[in-house]
Amino acid sequence: MRKTISVLLVLSLILSLFCACSAKKNEETEEEEQQLEFTYDAAYSSYDQSAVNAYEKLCQCVIDYTPELRMNTGMLDSVLQLFYTSFPLSALVKDLSVNDDNSGVNIEYKYPEEEHKSKTQQFIDTVNETYKKCSEGTTNKNVYVVKLYNYIASSVKISENKTEIDETVSCLDTVLNGVGSSFSYSQYFEYMLRMNGIPAYHVLASDAAGAGWGLTGVELDNQLYYFDILSEYYNNGGEKLIFFGMTSADVRDEGLSELKFTSQSGAPDASDLRFDICRKCDKWELDGAKLLVTVKSGEIVEVAL
């Protein structure tokens, strides 16, 4: 009898340890899923690693609702350039100021901690869901670009106050509320590209009326291409690829000019014609690592991804 009880106690102990390990594993998995990528606009790829490290620490402070960060304030300009151009949750920060002893910065937030963390979690959940939907079933990064572009362009919503030309609408607003501008939708696209290790640039341009417009520069296989999420939406509800993988000439034909990065350097010329057939796109589909573009005549053109 004693032997039976001992065996049962041992089995019970093993089972409790197994459950504890499983719970811990689930917690670790959940924690991993909560992590955000602290990526940055490819226009700043030449920045010193120390500035990048400080930028990443600042991003983590915002996630954690930390009120201050010790850092070398001599590189604050570079850190803030990365922060405000590349990290969507920067929109939750009301003010950043150098502290009295110049040992770092004080961080003032727009919302109380509970609301701040709720918005942060919603952002994390949404970008993770977007990434999962667009990367599922493929490891090909170019296929991911096609799926992501279509996913975002076909989900565009413009608010009643003409936000398509409103630079004050943040990427965070767009992710949380599903409404945005050419600037915020392109920033959303760029952030999701960088999550998959794809170099992306936020590009500022002027339209034919002289108003500001946002689009995206992307490096695919060492070639630069331009993408215009909002124009795709206006043209066809985001269902085609007419403004996908454009050259500089295509952008000019669209009526956009004065292209520059947020670093204020001029955006370079893009001339590769890999996606030229997309200018005539009537419909498209993916077949493994191939993009099949159907033009209005019914001809199907294959583009290798």
C-alpha positions in Angstrom: 0.0 0.0 0.0 2.8 2.4 1.0 4.5 1.5 -2.3 1.4 2.4 -4.3 1.0 5.7 -2.5 4.7 6.5 -3.1 4.3 5.8 -6.8 1.2 8.0 -7.0 3.0 10.8 -5.2 5.9 10.6 -7.6 3.6 10.6 -10.6 1.7 13.6 -9.2 5.0 15.5 -8.7 6.1 14.7 -12.2 2.8 15.9 -13.6 2.9 19.1 -11.6 6.4 19.8 -12.9 5.3 19.1 -16.4 2.4 21.5 -16.1 4.6 24.1 -14.6 7.1 23.8 -17.4 4.3 23.9 -20.0 2.9 27.0 -18.4 6.3 28.6 -18.3 6.8 27.7 -22.0 3.4 29.2 -22.9 4.4 32.4 -21.0 7.7 32.6 -22.7 6.0 32.1 -26.1 3.5 34.8 -25.3 6.2 37.1 -24.2 8.1 36.5 -27.4 5.0 37.3 -29.4 4.8 40.7 -27.6 8.1 41.9 -28.8 8.3 44.6 -31.3 11.0 45.0 -33.9 13.0 48.2 -33.1 13.8 48.7 -36.8 14.5 52.0 -38.5 14.2 53.8 -41.9 16.9 52.6 -44.3 17.7 56.3 -44.9 19.6 56.2 -41.6 21.6 53.0 -42.2 24.9 54.9 -41.8 24.1 56.0 -38.2 26.6 55.0 -35.5 25.7 51.9 -33.6 25.8 53.7 -30.3 22.9 56.0 -31.5 21.0 52.9 -32.7 21.5 51.2 -29.3 20.2 54.3 -27.5 17.2 54.5 -29.9 16.3 50.9 -29.1 16.5 51.6 -25.4 14.2 54.6 -25.8 11.7 52.4 -27.7 11.7 49.9 -24.9 11.2 52.7 -22.4 8.0 53.7 -24.2 6.7 50.2 -24.2 7.4 49.9 -20.5 6.1 53.4 -19.7 9.4 54.3 -18.2 9.7 58.0 -17.3 13.4 58.5 -17.9 16.4 57.1 -19.9 20.0 57.5 -19.0 22.0 58.1 -22.2 24.7 60.2 -23.8 22.7 63.3 -24.7 25.4 64.3 -27.2 23.8 62.0 -29.7 20.2 62.9 -28.8 19.5 64.5 -32.2 20.3 61.2 -34.0 18.3 59.2 -31.5 15.3 61.4 -31.9 15.6 61.3 -35.7 15.4 57.5 -35.6 12.6 57.6 -32.9 10.2 60.0 -34.6 10.7 58.7 -38.2 10.8 54.9 -37.5 9.0 53.9 -34.3 5.2 54.2 -34.5 4.7 54.2 -30.7 6.6 57.5 -30.6 3.1 59.0 -31.1 2.4 58.1 -27.5 5.1 60.5 -26.2 4.1 64.1 -25.3 7.6 65.4 -24.7 11.2 64.4 -24.4 13.5 66.7 -22.5 17.1 66.6 -21.3 17.3 66.2 -17.5 18.9 68.6 -15.1 22.3 66.9 -14.8 22.5 66.1 -18.5 22.7 62.4 -17.8 19.7 61.4 -20.0 16.2 62.4 -20.9 12.8 62.7 -19.2 9.9 61.1 -21.0 6.4 62.6 -20.7 3.5 60.5 -22.0 0.2 61.6 -23.5 -2.0 59.1 -21.7 -2.2 57.6 -18.2 -0.3 54.3 -17.8 -3.3 52.0 -18.2 -4.5 53.7 -21.4 -0.9 53.9 -22.7 -0.3 50.2 -22.2 -3.7 49.3 -23.7 -2.8 51.2 -26.9 0.6 49.6 -26.9 -0.8 46.1 -26.7 -3.4 46.8 -29.4 -0.6 48.0 -31.7 1.5 44.9 -30.9 -1.4 42.6 -31.5 -2.4 44.3 -34.8 1.1 44.3 -36.3 1.7 40.7 -35.3 -1.6 39.7 -36.9 -0.7 41.6 -40.1 2.7 39.9 -40.2 1.2 36.5 -39.7 -1.4 36.9 -42.4 1.1 38.2 -45.0 4.0 35.8 -44.2 1.9 32.6 -43.7 2.9 29.9 -46.2 6.0 31.5 -47.5 9.6 32.3 -46.6 10.0 34.3 -49.8 10.4 38.0 -48.8 9.3 39.3 -52.2 6.1 37.2 -52.0 5.5 38.8 -48.6 5.9 42.3 -50.1 3.1 41.5 -52.7 0.8 40.1 -50.0 1.5 43.0 -47.6 1.0 45.7 -50.2 -2.3 44.2 -51.3 -3.4 43.7 -47.6 -2.8 47.3 -46.6 -3.9 48.9 -49.9 -7.2 47.0 -49.9 -7.9 48.0 -46.3 -7.5 51.8 -46.7 -10.1 54.1 -45.2 -10.0 57.9 -45.5 -11.6 59.9 -42.8 -14.0 62.7 -43.5 -11.5 65.4 -42.7 -9.4 64.7 -45.9 -6.6 62.9 -44.1 -5.1 61.8 -47.4 -3.0 65.0 -47.2 -2.8 65.4 -43.5 0.7 64.7 -42.1 -0.7 64.9 -38.5 -2.3 61.5 -38.7 0.2 59.1 -37.3 1.1 55.5 -38.3 -0.2 54.6 -34.8 -3.6 56.2 -35.5 -3.8 54.2 -38.7 -2.9 50.9 -37.0 -5.3 51.4 -34.1 -8.2 53.0 -35.9 -7.9 51.8 -39.5 -8.0 55.3 -40.9 -5.1 57.3 -42.3 -3.3 59.3 -44.9 -0.8 58.7 -47.7 1.9 59.3 -45.1 0.5 57.1 -42.3 -0.4 54.2 -44.6 3.0 54.2 -46.3 4.7 54.3 -42.8 2.6 51.3 -41.8 3.7 49.5 -44.9 7.4 50.4 -44.2 7.2 49.2 -40.6 5.8 45.9 -41.6 8.5 45.5 -44.4 11.2 46.2 -41.9 9.7 43.6 -39.5 10.7 41.1 -42.2 14.2 42.5 -42.7 13.4 44.3 -45.9 15.0 47.8 -46.2 12.3 50.4 -46.6 12.4 54.2 -46.9 9.7 56.8 -46.1 9.5 59.1 -49.1 8.0 62.6 -49.2 6.8 64.0 -52.5 4.6 66.8 -53.9 1.6 66.1 -56.0 0.5 68.0 -59.1 -1.3 70.6 -56.9 1.8 71.1 -54.7 0.4 69.3 -51.7 2.5 66.8 -49.8 2.2 63.1 -50.5 3.8 60.0 -48.9 5.0 56.9 -50.6 7.6 54.2 -49.9 11.0 53.2 -51.3 11.9 49.5 -51.0 15.0 47.6 -51.8 14.3 44.2 -53.3 17.3 42.1 -54.5 19.5 45.2 -54.3 17.3 47.3 -56.6 15.2 50.3 -55.5 11.5 50.5 -56.3 8.7 52.9 -55.3 5.3 51.9 -53.9 2.2 54.1 -53.5 -0.4 52.5 -51.2 -3.0 55.3 -51.3 -2.9 55.9 -55.1 -3.6 52.1 -55.5 -6.6 52.5 -53.2 -7.9 55.5 -55.1 -7.4 53.9 -58.5 -8.8 50.4 -57.9 -9.7 49.9 -54.2 -6.2 48.5 -53.6 -7.0 45.3 -55.5 -4.4 45.7 -58.4 -0.7 46.3 -58.5 -0.6 49.4 -60.8 1.5 51.4 -58.3 3.6 48.5 -57.1 7.4 48.4 -57.8 7.5 51.7 -59.7 10.5 53.4 -61.3 11.2 57.1 -60.8 9.7 57.6 -64.3 6.5 55.9 -63.2 6.3 58.1 -60.2 6.7 61.2 -62.4 4.0 59.9 -64.7 1.8 59.7 -61.7 2.2 63.4 -61.2 4.5 63.3 -58.1 7.8 65.2 -57.9 10.5 66.4 -55.5 11.0 63.0 -53.9 13.1 63.1 -50.7 13.7 61.0 -47.6 12.9 62.1 -44.1 16.6 62.8 -43.7 16.0 65.5 -46.3 18.4 63.9 -48.8 17.0 63.5 -52.3 15.5 60.1 -53.1 17.7 58.3 -55.7 16.6 57.3 -59.2 14.9 53.9 -59.5 15.1 52.5 -63.0 14.8 48.7 -62.8 11.9 47.4 -65.0 11.2 44.2 -63.2 7.6 45.1 -62.3 6.9 47.2 -65.4 4.1 44.9 -66.5 2.3 45.9 -63.3 1.5 49.3 -64.8 -0.9 47.5 -67.0 -2.3 45.2 -64.3 -5.9 44.2 -64.6 -5.7 41.3 -62.1 -3.0 39.2 -60.5 -2.3 36.1 -58.6 0.6 34.4 -56.8 1.7 30.9 -57.9 4.4 29.9 -55.5 7.4 32.3 -56.1 5.8 33.6 -59.3 3.6 36.7 -59.7 1.2 36.2 -62.6 -0.1 39.5 -64.0 -3.1 39.6 -66.3 -3.4 42.7 -68.6 -6.6 43.9 -70.1 -6.0 42.0 -73.4 -6.1 38.8 -71.3 -2.4 38.1 -71.7 -0.8 36.7 -68.6 2.8 37.8 -67.8 4.9 35.9 -65.3 7.2 37.8 -63.0 9.7 35.7 -61.0 9.9 36.7 -57.3 
